[in-house]
Amino acid sequence: MEVLEKNVACPELEEILTEYRKPVVIKDKDLFFGHSIAVNGSPKKGLLSADIEG
């Protein structure tokens, strides 16, 4: 693949990536006794980590 210009700024893409990279936090009072579960990952890499917090 030929690259015409490296590291070109793209504010629209950066905005999308910022939203995409946010962690997902699931809160369930009954199932996890008031704790939060933080899950990190991506569609490409899959599940990277999951922690019970609080």
All heavy atoms as TSV, in Angstrom:
chain	resi	resn	atom	element	x	y	z
A	1	MET	N	N	0.841	-1.167	0.000
A	1	MET	CA	C	0.000	0.000	0.000
A	1	MET	C	C	0.893	1.239	0.000
A	1	MET	O	O	1.828	1.347	0.782
A	1	MET	CB	C	-0.902	-0.008	1.247
A	1	MET	CG	C	-1.731	1.225	1.358
A	1	MET	SD	S	-3.011	1.185	2.627
A	1	MET	CE	C	-2.060	1.184	4.112
A	2	GLU	N	N	0.588	2.170	-0.842
A	2	GLU	CA	C	1.355	3.406	-0.939
A	2	GLU	C	C	0.744	4.470	-0.032
A	2	GLU	O	O	-0.464	4.685	-0.028
A	2	GLU	CB	C	1.340	3.917	-2.377
A	2	GLU	CG	C	2.146	5.159	-2.580
A	2	GLU	CD	C	2.097	5.642	-4.025
A	2	GLU	OE1	O	1.642	4.888	-4.896
A	2	GLU	OE2	O	2.502	6.785	-4.252
A	3	VAL	N	N	1.570	5.102	0.773
A	3	VAL	CA	C	1.127	6.170	1.666
A	3	VAL	C	C	1.626	7.489	1.094
A	3	VAL	O	O	2.818	7.683	0.906
A	3	VAL	CB	C	1.674	5.967	3.096
A	3	VAL	CG1	C	1.265	7.120	3.988
A	3	VAL	CG2	C	1.199	4.637	3.648
A	4	LEU	N	N	0.678	8.388	0.809
A	4	LEU	CA	C	1.055	9.667	0.226
A	4	LEU	C	C	1.617	10.633	1.254
A	4	LEU	O	O	2.556	11.363	0.982
A	4	LEU	CB	C	-0.155	10.296	-0.470
A	4	LEU	CG	C	-0.751	9.474	-1.620
A	4	LEU	CD1	C	-1.977	10.167	-2.167
A	4	LEU	CD2	C	0.278	9.250	-2.719
A	5	GLU	N	N	1.020	10.626	2.440
A	5	GLU	CA	C	1.469	11.540	3.489
A	5	GLU	C	C	1.199	10.877	4.836
A	5	GLU	O	O	0.090	10.453	5.109
A	5	GLU	CB	C	0.708	12.858	3.373
A	5	GLU	CG	C	1.247	13.953	4.248
A	5	GLU	CD	C	0.535	15.283	4.008
A	5	GLU	OE1	O	-0.148	15.425	2.989
A	5	GLU	OE2	O	0.652	16.151	4.883
A	6	LYS	N	N	2.217	10.804	5.673
A	6	LYS	CA	C	2.080	10.169	6.983
A	6	LYS	C	C	1.615	11.168	8.030
A	6	LYS	O	O	1.910	12.356	7.937
A	6	LYS	CB	C	3.408	9.563	7.431
A	6	LYS	CG	C	3.848	8.394	6.600
A	6	LYS	CD	C	5.121	7.813	7.165
A	6	LYS	CE	C	5.545	6.610	6.359
A	6	LYS	NZ	N	6.755	5.984	6.891
A	7	ASN	N	N	0.893	10.653	9.034
A	7	ASN	CA	C	0.484	11.425	10.210
A	7	ASN	C	C	-0.300	12.690	9.875
A	7	ASN	O	O	-0.058	13.753	10.464
A	7	ASN	CB	C	1.697	11.761	11.077
A	7	ASN	CG	C	2.418	10.523	11.534
A	7	ASN	OD1	O	1.795	9.523	11.863
A	7	ASN	ND2	N	3.734	10.567	11.543
A	8	VAL	N	N	-1.209	12.604	8.960
A	8	VAL	CA	C	-2.056	13.747	8.604
A	8	VAL	C	C	-3.146	13.885	9.661
A	8	VAL	O	O	-3.793	12.910	10.034
A	8	VAL	CB	C	-2.696	13.550	7.211
A	8	VAL	CG1	C	-3.640	14.686	6.887
A	8	VAL	CG2	C	-1.618	13.411	6.157
A	9	ALA	N	N	-3.337	15.092	10.167
A	9	ALA	CA	C	-4.357	15.328	11.190
A	9	ALA	C	C	-5.752	15.192	10.584
A	9	ALA	O	O	-6.004	15.660	9.472
A	9	ALA	CB	C	-4.190	16.716	11.787
A	10	CYS	N	N	-6.648	14.546	11.322
A	10	CYS	CA	C	-8.035	14.396	10.884
A	10	CYS	C	C	-8.925	14.551	12.118
A	10	CYS	O	O	-9.186	13.577	12.826
A	10	CYS	CB	C	-8.243	13.045	10.228
A	10	CYS	SG	S	-9.927	12.803	9.648
A	11	PRO	N	N	-9.365	15.780	12.420
A	11	PRO	CA	C	-10.164	16.025	13.622
A	11	PRO	C	C	-11.425	15.157	13.704
A	11	PRO	O	O	-11.798	14.712	14.780
A	11	PRO	CB	C	-10.533	17.501	13.522
A	11	PRO	CG	C	-9.529	18.100	12.614
A	11	PRO	CD	C	-9.127	17.003	11.668
A	12	GLU	N	N	-12.071	14.895	12.571
A	12	GLU	CA	C	-13.282	14.077	12.576
A	12	GLU	C	C	-12.979	12.661	13.056
A	12	GLU	O	O	-13.704	12.093	13.863
A	12	GLU	CB	C	-13.931	14.038	11.187
A	12	GLU	CG	C	-14.458	15.372	10.711
A	12	GLU	CD	C	-13.386	16.230	10.030
A	12	GLU	OE1	O	-12.230	15.785	9.889
A	12	GLU	OE2	O	-13.726	17.365	9.657
A	13	LEU	N	N	-11.896	12.083	12.560
A	13	LEU	CA	C	-11.507	10.736	12.977
A	13	LEU	C	C	-11.084	10.715	14.433
A	13	LEU	O	O	-11.424	9.784	15.170
A	13	LEU	CB	C	-10.379	10.213	12.086
A	13	LEU	CG	C	-9.876	8.810	12.417
A	13	LEU	CD1	C	-11.015	7.786	12.356
A	13	LEU	CD2	C	-8.751	8.409	11.477
A	14	GLU	N	N	-10.357	11.715	14.874
A	14	GLU	CA	C	-9.934	11.788	16.271
A	14	GLU	C	C	-11.134	11.835	17.210
A	14	GLU	O	O	-11.136	11.208	18.269
A	14	GLU	CB	C	-9.027	12.999	16.508
A	14	GLU	CG	C	-7.666	12.868	15.864
A	14	GLU	CD	C	-6.876	11.680	16.402
A	14	GLU	OE1	O	-6.953	11.387	17.612
A	14	GLU	OE2	O	-6.184	11.040	15.590
A	15	GLU	N	N	-12.178	12.564	16.829
A	15	GLU	CA	C	-13.389	12.642	17.646
A	15	GLU	C	C	-14.067	11.269	17.747
A	15	GLU	O	O	-14.485	10.848	18.823
A	15	GLU	CB	C	-14.354	13.658	17.041
A	15	GLU	CG	C	-15.589	13.876	17.877
A	15	GLU	CD	C	-16.509	14.931	17.277
A	15	GLU	OE1	O	-16.046	15.768	16.478
A	15	GLU	OE2	O	-17.698	14.906	17.618
A	16	ILE	N	N	-14.137	10.562	16.636
A	16	ILE	CA	C	-14.733	9.218	16.630
A	16	ILE	C	C	-13.904	8.268	17.488
A	16	ILE	O	O	-14.436	7.501	18.287
A	16	ILE	CB	C	-14.858	8.692	15.191
A	16	ILE	CG1	C	-15.902	9.508	14.428
A	16	ILE	CG2	C	-15.222	7.208	15.175
A	16	ILE	CD1	C	-15.913	9.260	12.938
A	17	LEU	N	N	-12.586	8.311	17.341
A	17	LEU	CA	C	-11.716	7.425	18.109
A	17	LEU	C	C	-11.788	7.707	19.611
A	17	LEU	O	O	-11.728	6.794	20.427
A	17	LEU	CB	C	-10.269	7.539	17.623
A	17	LEU	CG	C	-9.983	6.884	16.286
A	17	LEU	CD1	C	-8.564	7.207	15.830
A	17	LEU	CD2	C	-10.196	5.390	16.344
A	18	THR	N	N	-11.927	8.972	19.982
A	18	THR	CA	C	-12.046	9.331	21.394
A	18	THR	C	C	-13.281	8.678	22.008
A	18	THR	O	O	-13.227	8.104	23.091
A	18	THR	CB	C	-12.112	10.861	21.553
A	18	THR	OG1	O	-10.901	11.415	21.053
A	18	THR	CG2	C	-12.293	11.254	23.005
A	19	GLU	N	N	-14.408	8.731	21.299
A	19	GLU	CA	C	-15.636	8.094	21.786
A	19	GLU	C	C	-15.493	6.578	21.809
A	19	GLU	O	O	-15.928	5.911	22.740
A	19	GLU	CB	C	-16.833	8.492	20.911
A	19	GLU	CG	C	-17.293	9.913	21.127
A	19	GLU	CD	C	-17.795	10.153	22.540
A	19	GLU	OE1	O	-18.573	9.334	23.057
A	19	GLU	OE2	O	-17.391	11.162	23.132
A	20	TYR	N	N	-14.870	6.011	20.794
A	20	TYR	CA	C	-14.705	4.567	20.660
A	20	TYR	C	C	-13.850	3.988	21.783
A	20	TYR	O	O	-14.090	2.882	22.247
A	20	TYR	CB	C	-14.084	4.270	19.294
A	20	TYR	CG	C	-13.744	2.834	19.056
A	20	TYR	CD1	C	-14.730	1.912	18.740
A	20	TYR	CD2	C	-12.430	2.384	19.129
A	20	TYR	CE1	C	-14.422	0.588	18.508
A	20	TYR	CE2	C	-12.111	1.070	18.908
A	20	TYR	CZ	C	-13.109	0.174	18.592
A	20	TYR	OH	O	-12.794	-1.127	18.369
A	21	ARG	N	N	-12.858	4.732	22.226
A	21	ARG	CA	C	-11.907	4.233	23.222
A	21	ARG	C	C	-12.378	4.375	24.660
A	21	ARG	O	O	-11.702	3.933	25.577
A	21	ARG	CB	C	-10.577	4.947	23.047
A	21	ARG	CG	C	-9.877	4.557	21.766
A	21	ARG	CD	C	-8.580	5.282	21.611
A	21	ARG	NE	N	-7.884	4.807	20.424
A	21	ARG	CZ	C	-7.109	5.552	19.676
A	21	ARG	NH1	N	-6.901	6.817	19.994
A	21	ARG	NH2	N	-6.519	5.054	18.614
A	22	LYS	N	N	-13.531	4.979	24.887
A	22	LYS	CA	C	-14.042	5.129	26.247
A	22	LYS	C	C	-14.394	3.759	26.828
A	22	LYS	O	O	-14.964	2.919	26.141
A	22	LYS	CB	C	-15.288	6.010	26.264
A	22	LYS	CG	C	-15.011	7.465	26.065
A	22	LYS	CD	C	-16.291	8.257	26.184
A	22	LYS	CE	C	-16.034	9.736	26.005
A	22	LYS	NZ	N	-17.281	10.507	26.088
A	23	PRO	N	N	-14.063	3.531	28.102
A	23	PRO	CA	C	-14.441	2.246	28.714
A	23	PRO	C	C	-15.954	2.161	28.919
A	23	PRO	O	O	-16.630	3.174	29.064
A	23	PRO	CB	C	-13.716	2.266	30.062
A	23	PRO	CG	C	-13.473	3.697	30.347
A	23	PRO	CD	C	-13.343	4.386	29.016
A	24	VAL	N	N	-16.457	0.947	28.907
A	24	VAL	CA	C	-17.877	0.694	29.163
A	24	VAL	C	C	-18.005	0.249	30.610
A	24	VAL	O	O	-17.313	-0.666	31.049
A	24	VAL	CB	C	-18.424	-0.409	28.235
A	24	VAL	CG1	C	-19.860	-0.744	28.579
A	24	VAL	CG2	C	-18.291	0.024	26.788
A	25	VAL	N	N	-18.863	0.905	31.370
A	25	VAL	CA	C	-19.068	0.555	32.771
A	25	VAL	C	C	-20.508	0.069	32.930
A	25	VAL	O	O	-21.444	0.765	32.554
A	25	VAL	CB	C	-18.800	1.754	33.697
A	25	VAL	CG1	C	-19.064	1.381	35.149
A	25	VAL	CG2	C	-17.375	2.245	33.529
A	26	ILE	N	N	-20.667	-1.142	33.471
A	26	ILE	CA	C	-21.989	-1.720	33.688
A	26	ILE	C	C	-22.231	-1.750	35.193
A	26	ILE	O	O	-21.419	-2.298	35.942
A	26	ILE	CB	C	-22.056	-3.154	33.120
A	26	ILE	CG1	C	-21.757	-3.129	31.619
A	26	ILE	CG2	C	-23.411	-3.777	33.399
A	26	ILE	CD1	C	-21.536	-4.485	31.027
A	27	LYS	N	N	-23.335	-1.181	35.638
A	27	LYS	CA	C	-23.668	-1.180	37.062
A	27	LYS	C	C	-24.927	-2.017	37.280
A	27	LYS	O	O	-25.931	-1.805	36.621
A	27	LYS	CB	C	-23.888	0.246	37.558
A	27	LYS	CG	C	-22.641	1.095	37.507
A	27	LYS	CD	C	-22.885	2.478	38.041
A	27	LYS	CE	C	-21.611	3.294	37.959
A	27	LYS	NZ	N	-21.805	4.640	38.489
A	28	ASP	N	N	-24.855	-2.966	38.197
A	28	ASP	CA	C	-25.995	-3.834	38.488
A	28	ASP	C	C	-26.045	-4.036	39.994
A	28	ASP	O	O	-25.191	-4.701	40.565
A	28	ASP	CB	C	-25.841	-5.167	37.765
A	28	ASP	CG	C	-27.067	-6.027	37.939
A	28	ASP	OD1	O	-27.547	-6.171	39.072
A	28	ASP	OD2	O	-27.545	-6.570	36.932
A	29	LYS	N	N	-27.021	-3.460	40.653
A	29	LYS	CA	C	-27.111	-3.516	42.112
A	29	LYS	C	C	-27.330	-4.927	42.628
A	29	LYS	O	O	-26.793	-5.316	43.645
A	29	LYS	CB	C	-28.241	-2.623	42.600
A	29	LYS	CG	C	-28.007	-1.157	42.359
A	29	LYS	CD	C	-29.186	-0.365	42.836
A	29	LYS	CE	C	-29.084	1.071	42.384
A	29	LYS	NZ	N	-30.290	1.810	42.703
A	30	ASP	N	N	-28.127	-5.709	41.932
A	30	ASP	CA	C	-28.493	-7.024	42.438
A	30	ASP	C	C	-27.459	-8.102	42.120
A	30	ASP	O	O	-27.045	-8.845	42.996
A	30	ASP	CB	C	-29.852	-7.448	41.869
A	30	ASP	CG	C	-30.964	-6.498	42.283
A	30	ASP	OD1	O	-30.912	-5.985	43.425
A	30	ASP	OD2	O	-31.862	-6.254	41.468
A	31	LEU	N	N	-27.043	-8.188	40.868
A	31	LEU	CA	C	-26.160	-9.268	40.445
A	31	LEU	C	C	-24.774	-9.175	41.079
A	31	LEU	O	O	-24.203	-10.164	41.501
A	31	LEU	CB	C	-26.049	-9.291	38.920
A	31	LEU	CG	C	-25.234	-10.415	38.309
A	31	LEU	CD1	C	-25.824	-11.766	38.674
A	31	LEU	CD2	C	-25.188	-10.270	36.799
A	32	PHE	N	N	-24.235	-7.971	41.165
A	32	PHE	CA	C	-22.882	-7.803	41.679
A	32	PHE	C	C	-22.855	-7.021	42.988
A	32	PHE	O	O	-21.849	-6.418	43.329
A	32	PHE	CB	C	-21.998	-7.149	40.618
A	32	PHE	CG	C	-21.845	-8.008	39.401
A	32	PHE	CD1	C	-22.571	-7.738	38.257
A	32	PHE	CD2	C	-21.021	-9.112	39.411
A	32	PHE	CE1	C	-22.456	-8.535	37.131
A	32	PHE	CE2	C	-20.886	-9.920	38.300
A	32	PHE	CZ	C	-21.618	-9.641	37.161
A	33	PHE	N	N	-23.949	-7.021	43.701
A	33	PHE	CA	C	-24.022	-6.442	45.046
A	33	PHE	C	C	-23.557	-4.988	45.101
A	33	PHE	O	O	-22.815	-4.588	45.980
A	33	PHE	CB	C	-23.247	-7.298	46.042
A	33	PHE	CG	C	-23.643	-8.728	46.014
A	33	PHE	CD1	C	-22.827	-9.679	45.429
A	33	PHE	CD2	C	-24.865	-9.136	46.543
A	33	PHE	CE1	C	-23.212	-11.011	45.399
A	33	PHE	CE2	C	-25.249	-10.475	46.502
A	33	PHE	CZ	C	-24.426	-11.405	45.922
A	34	GLY	N	N	-23.956	-4.179	44.115
A	34	GLY	CA	C	-23.623	-2.766	44.114
A	34	GLY	C	C	-22.258	-2.424	43.558
A	34	GLY	O	O	-21.862	-1.269	43.553
A	35	HIS	N	N	-21.499	-3.399	43.090
A	35	HIS	CA	C	-20.189	-3.121	42.499
A	35	HIS	C	C	-20.345	-2.784	41.020
A	35	HIS	O	O	-21.314	-3.171	40.378
A	35	HIS	CB	C	-19.263	-4.332	42.643
A	35	HIS	CG	C	-18.887	-4.622	44.053
A	35	HIS	ND1	N	-19.650	-5.416	44.870
A	35	HIS	CD2	C	-17.848	-4.212	44.798
A	35	HIS	CE1	C	-19.086	-5.490	46.058
A	35	HIS	NE2	N	-17.991	-4.751	46.045
A	36	SER	N	N	-19.367	-2.090	40.482
A	36	SER	CA	C	-19.330	-1.788	39.050
A	36	SER	C	C	-18.365	-2.747	38.367
A	36	SER	O	O	-17.373	-3.167	38.958
A	36	SER	CB	C	-18.838	-0.357	38.817
A	36	SER	OG	O	-19.709	0.556	39.415
A	37	ILE	N	N	-18.652	-3.073	37.116
A	37	ILE	CA	C	-17.756	-3.909	36.324
A	37	ILE	C	C	-17.252	-3.057	35.169
A	37	ILE	O	O	-18.038	-2.563	34.366
A	37	ILE	CB	C	-18.479	-5.149	35.773
A	37	ILE	CG1	C	-19.011	-5.985	36.918
A	37	ILE	CG2	C	-17.534	-5.967	34.885
A	37	ILE	CD1	C	-19.841	-7.146	36.472
A	38	ALA	N	N	-15.948	-2.884	35.094
A	38	ALA	CA	C	-15.332	-2.130	34.005
A	38	ALA	C	C	-14.720	-3.138	33.034
A	38	ALA	O	O	-13.901	-3.968	33.420
A	38	ALA	CB	C	-14.260	-1.190	34.534
A	39	VAL	N	N	-15.135	-3.081	31.762
A	39	VAL	CA	C	-14.654	-3.996	30.733
A	39	VAL	C	C	-13.954	-3.176	29.660
A	39	VAL	O	O	-14.494	-2.193	29.184
A	39	VAL	CB	C	-15.832	-4.784	30.105
A	39	VAL	CG1	C	-15.340	-5.733	29.032
A	39	VAL	CG2	C	-16.610	-5.527	31.179
A	40	ASN	N	N	-12.745	-3.578	29.296
A	40	ASN	CA	C	-11.984	-2.879	28.265
A	40	ASN	C	C	-11.631	-3.839	27.140
A	40	ASN	O	O	-11.316	-5.001	27.386
A	40	ASN	CB	C	-10.684	-2.295	28.845
A	40	ASN	CG	C	-10.962	-1.201	29.839
A	40	ASN	OD1	O	-11.558	-0.202	29.498
A	40	ASN	ND2	N	-10.550	-1.399	31.074
A	41	GLY	N	N	-11.676	-3.339	25.925
A	41	GLY	CA	C	-11.334	-4.154	24.766
A	41	GLY	C	C	-11.728	-3.449	23.492
A	41	GLY	O	O	-12.091	-2.275	23.504
A	42	SER	N	N	-11.664	-4.177	22.405
A	42	SER	CA	C	-12.046	-3.631	21.113
A	42	SER	C	C	-12.528	-4.768	20.227
A	42	SER	O	O	-12.206	-5.925	20.484
A	42	SER	CB	C	-10.855	-2.930	20.453
A	42	SER	OG	O	-9.891	-3.880	20.028
A	43	PRO	N	N	-13.286	-4.440	19.177
A	43	PRO	CA	C	-13.721	-5.494	18.258
A	43	PRO	C	C	-12.534	-6.219	17.615
A	43	PRO	O	O	-12.591	-7.420	17.389
A	43	PRO	CB	C	-14.540	-4.745	17.211
A	43	PRO	CG	C	-15.014	-3.523	17.908
A	43	PRO	CD	C	-13.901	-3.156	18.847
A	44	LYS	N	N	-11.467	-5.495	17.357
A	44	LYS	CA	C	-10.304	-6.102	16.697
A	44	LYS	C	C	-9.498	-6.997	17.646
A	44	LYS	O	O	-9.126	-8.106	17.300
A	44	LYS	CB	C	-9.402	-5.009	16.131
A	44	LYS	CG	C	-8.270	-5.536	15.301
A	44	LYS	CD	C	-7.504	-4.405	14.651
A	44	LYS	CE	C	-6.399	-4.948	13.767
A	44	LYS	NZ	N	-5.668	-3.869	13.112
A	45	LYS	N	N	-9.251	-6.510	18.883
A	45	LYS	CA	C	-8.425	-7.251	19.829
A	45	LYS	C	C	-9.236	-8.100	20.801
A	45	LYS	O	O	-8.684	-8.913	21.513
A	45	LYS	CB	C	-7.547	-6.291	20.618
A	45	LYS	CG	C	-6.498	-5.608	19.765
A	45	LYS	CD	C	-5.602	-4.740	20.613
A	45	LYS	CE	C	-4.534	-4.097	19.739
A	45	LYS	NZ	N	-3.638	-3.256	20.521
A	46	GLY	N	N	-10.550	-7.871	20.839
A	46	GLY	CA	C	-11.383	-8.623	21.757
A	46	GLY	C	C	-11.322	-8.063	23.167
A	46	GLY	O	O	-10.868	-6.946	23.400
A	47	LEU	N	N	-11.743	-8.852	24.138
A	47	LEU	CA	C	-11.748	-8.458	25.532
A	47	LEU	C	C	-10.321	-8.381	26.054
A	47	LEU	O	O	-9.555	-9.336	25.930
A	47	LEU	CB	C	-12.549	-9.456	26.360
A	47	LEU	CG	C	-12.597	-9.235	27.864
A	47	LEU	CD1	C	-13.316	-7.924	28.163
A	47	LEU	CD2	C	-13.290	-10.386	28.536
A	48	LEU	N	N	-9.948	-7.230	26.623
A	48	LEU	CA	C	-8.604	-7.052	27.153
A	48	LEU	C	C	-8.559	-7.181	28.669
A	48	LEU	O	O	-7.604	-7.702	29.217
A	48	LEU	CB	C	-8.044	-5.698	26.720
A	48	LEU	CG	C	-7.892	-5.489	25.214
A	48	LEU	CD1	C	-7.420	-4.077	24.922
A	48	LEU	CD2	C	-6.963	-6.513	24.616
A	49	SER	N	N	-9.608	-6.675	29.338
A	49	SER	CA	C	-9.631	-6.783	30.793
A	49	SER	C	C	-11.046	-6.538	31.301
A	49	SER	O	O	-11.861	-5.931	30.630
A	49	SER	CB	C	-8.672	-5.781	31.440
A	49	SER	OG	O	-9.117	-4.467	31.213
A	50	ALA	N	N	-11.300	-7.053	32.490
A	50	ALA	CA	C	-12.577	-6.802	33.171
A	50	ALA	C	C	-12.284	-6.794	34.663
A	50	ALA	O	O	-11.588	-7.657	35.178
A	50	ALA	CB	C	-13.590	-7.877	32.830
A	51	ASP	N	N	-12.803	-5.781	35.352
A	51	ASP	CA	C	-12.564	-5.642	36.790
A	51	ASP	C	C	-13.855	-5.313	37.500
A	51	ASP	O	O	-14.683	-4.573	36.979
A	51	ASP	CB	C	-11.557	-4.513	37.063
A	51	ASP	CG	C	-10.191	-4.803	36.466
A	51	ASP	OD1	O	-9.625	-5.858	36.782
A	51	ASP	OD2	O	-9.702	-3.961	35.692
A	52	ILE	N	N	-14.021	-5.862	38.701
A	52	ILE	CA	C	-15.121	-5.476	39.561
A	52	ILE	C	C	-14.603	-4.349	40.445
A	52	ILE	O	O	-13.598	-4.509	41.134
A	52	ILE	CB	C	-15.631	-6.648	40.411
A	52	ILE	CG1	C	-16.211	-7.727	39.509
A	52	ILE	CG2	C	-16.684	-6.169	41.412
A	52	ILE	CD1	C	-16.704	-8.958	40.233
A	53	GLU	N	N	-15.276	-3.207	40.395
A	53	GLU	CA	C	-14.820	-2.027	41.135
A	53	GLU	C	C	-15.870	-1.603	42.140
A	53	GLU	O	O	-17.036	-1.908	42.003
A	53	GLU	CB	C	-14.556	-0.881	40.159
A	53	GLU	CG	C	-13.531	-1.227	39.097
A	53	GLU	CD	C	-13.383	-0.130	38.060
A	53	GLU	OE1	O	-14.255	0.736	37.963
A	53	GLU	OE2	O	-12.375	-0.160	37.336
A	54	GLY	N	N	-15.438	-0.842	43.119
A	54	GLY	CA	C	-16.333	-0.212	44.086
A	54	GLY	C	C	-16.997	-1.168	44.945
A	54	GLY	O	O	-17.999	-1.463	45.278
